[in-house]
Amino acid sequence: MKYMTREQALELLNSYAARLSEHFDAVQILASYLEPDGTTAAVASGQGNWYARQGMAHAFVERTRAEEIADEIQRDDEDEE
């Protein structure tokens, strides 16, 4: 994997967000990358309706959380049988 600086990561995300926004009403991109010192960092870029972008990000987190809880309940039920 190629290391990049925060500025390079933001430039890349901003260019893709701008390109995607030509086709979508709202775009939100979340990404992590390795910095040259080997640490992991995160960046985000978005275009379009801020409220829609916030809602999409919230729904993504909540859906993932709900799926994890459902899987845990199913495992507990199977263990009890």
Secondary structure, DSSP 8 states (H G I E B T S, - for coil): -----HHHHHHHHHHHHHHHHTT-SEEEEEEEEE-TTS-EEEEEEEEE-HHHHHHHHHHHHHHHHHHHHHHHHHHHHHHH-
